[in-house]
Amino acid sequence: MANHLTPEEIAKEMGIDRDEVIRVCMKEGVPIYHGKIDKYLFQAQLAALGAAAPSR
């Protein structure tokens, strides 16, 4: 399985919107290189955001 995916491919795999993928990358400093994103780095950052979010 590929490690570097397009924003569209990551959005499809994770069930979120493409624009949200790009927003997270820009806000959290996940690099987009030649239109591809490291899937594991993105997932790790998303997990860290989830852990840091206040629970209600």
C-alpha positions as CSV (number, residue, x, y, z in Angstrom):
1,M,0.0,0.0,0.0
2,A,1.3,3.5,-0.9
3,N,2.4,5.8,1.9
4,H,2.2,9.1,0.0
5,L,-1.3,9.9,-1.2
6,T,-3.1,12.8,-2.8
7,P,-5.5,14.8,-0.6
8,E,-8.4,13.1,-2.5
9,E,-7.1,9.6,-1.7
10,I,-6.6,10.4,2.0
11,A,-10.0,12.0,2.2
12,K,-11.6,8.9,0.7
13,E,-9.7,6.5,3.0
14,M,-10.5,8.5,6.2
15,G,-14.0,9.5,5.3
16,I,-13.5,13.2,5.5
17,D,-13.7,16.1,3.0
18,R,-10.7,16.9,0.8
19,D,-10.7,20.5,1.9
20,E,-10.5,19.3,5.6
21,V,-7.4,17.3,4.7
22,I,-5.7,20.3,3.2
23,R,-6.8,22.5,6.1
24,V,-5.3,20.1,8.7
25,C,-2.1,20.0,6.7
26,M,-1.8,23.7,6.5
27,K,-2.7,24.4,10.1
28,E,-0.6,21.6,11.6
29,G,2.4,21.8,9.3
30,V,2.0,18.4,7.6
31,P,3.9,18.8,4.4
32,I,2.3,18.4,1.0
33,Y,5.1,17.6,-1.5
34,H,4.4,17.5,-5.2
35,G,0.7,17.1,-4.4
36,K,1.2,14.1,-2.1
37,I,0.9,13.7,1.7
38,D,2.5,11.2,3.9
39,K,-0.5,9.2,5.1
40,Y,1.0,8.0,8.4
41,L,2.2,11.5,9.3
42,F,-1.3,12.9,8.6
43,Q,-2.9,10.1,10.6
44,A,-0.5,10.7,13.5
45,Q,-1.3,14.4,13.5
46,L,-5.0,13.8,13.3
47,A,-4.7,11.4,16.3
48,A,-2.8,14.0,18.2
49,L,-5.4,16.6,17.5
50,G,-8.1,14.2,18.7
51,A,-6.2,13.5,21.9
52,A,-5.7,17.3,22.5
53,A,-9.4,18.1,21.9
54,P,-11.3,18.7,25.1
55,S,-13.9,16.0,25.9
56,R,-17.5,17.0,26.6
